[in-house]
């Protein structure tokens, strides 16, 4: 029950919903998310932490960069007692969308992050 409560609590914030929407289009680095939102970098990191703890977002670290993406298996992880068909109804459209998402721009050009943070 605690995991389900964290899941819904994470969805209960407009900024976190914006972050999830952005991650549904592309894997992103913190600097890319920060550039698109009108909040501080520490606030972005705080929201990402909540989304990670709730299982909605996963991260991968490469060198000094951390890349964030949606966790496509979140429904199976959170709703373990639910009928498989219910989980599949929620998860399939999300998983289909996540199949061909472009990588973060920072993966191909790390200077992008420096440009974005200098701009703010």
N, C-alpha and C positions, 0 to 999 in steps of 0.2 A: 504493500500500500504506500509506503514511503516513496518508492521510486515513481509511482503514478502521480503522487502529489507534487514531487519535484518537476516532473514532466509538464504538468498543467501550470504550475507556478511559472516555469520558464516561458511558457507561451503567453503569459498574462502581462507582458510588457511590450509596448509599441516599438521600442528600440530593438529589442530582441527579435520581434517579428520582422522588422526591416532587415536585420542581419540574416535571418533565415531566408528571407526572400532573395537577398543578394547571393547567398551561398547556393540557392537553387539554380542560379544561372552560371556560376563559375566558382571554382576553388579560389580562395583569396588569402592574402597575407594581412596582418593587422593594419599595416599602413594603407592598404587598398580600402579596407572597411572604414578606417578612420577618415580617409579622404572623402568618402561619400556621406558621412554622417556629420552632424553639427554638434559633436560632443568631443571631449578630450580623449587622448589615447588611453590613459588609465581607465576611463569609463568604458571604452570599447573592450579593453582587456577584462574588466569586471563582468560585463555582459557575456563575453565569450566563455568565461569560467563557469558561469551559471548554466549556459547552454551545454557545455561539456559535461558538467556534473549531472545534468538531466538526461544525458545520452543523446541529445539532438545533434550535436556537433562532434566531429572527431578532428584531431590534429596530427600533423606529421612534421617532424623537425628535420631540417637539412641544413647543416652548418649553423649559422646564426638566425636562419629564417624558420618561422613556424607557419605552416599552411593549414588553413581551416576549410573543412568541407562538411556537408550534411552527412549524418550517419544514417545510411539507408536501412540498416537493420534495427533501428530504434524501436519500431513497433513490436517486433518479436522479442526484443530484450525487455521492454517495459510491460507489455501485456502478455505475460507468459501463460496466464490462466485462461485467456480468451480463446474462442474457437478459431481454428486456423483460417477459416473463410473470412472472418471479420478482420483479422490482421492482414490477410492478403488484399482485401478491398482497399485498405488504407495504404499499404506498402507498395503495391504494384505500380500505381501511377508515379509515385516518388522515385522508385528504383528505375523505372523506365527513363525518367527525366535525367537521372544522375549518370546514366550509362555513358554519355558522350559530352560531359561538361568540359569546357576548356580549362587548362591549368591556369594558375595564377600568372599574371604578367611578370611578377618578380622572379618566378622560376627561370624564365628565359632572359630576363634583363634585371639583375639585382639593383641597378641604378634607378629603376622606377621607384623603388621605395624611398630612396634618398630625395628624389625629385618631389614626390608626394608630400613627405614630411617637411621639406624645406618650404613648400608652398603654403603650409598651414602655420 
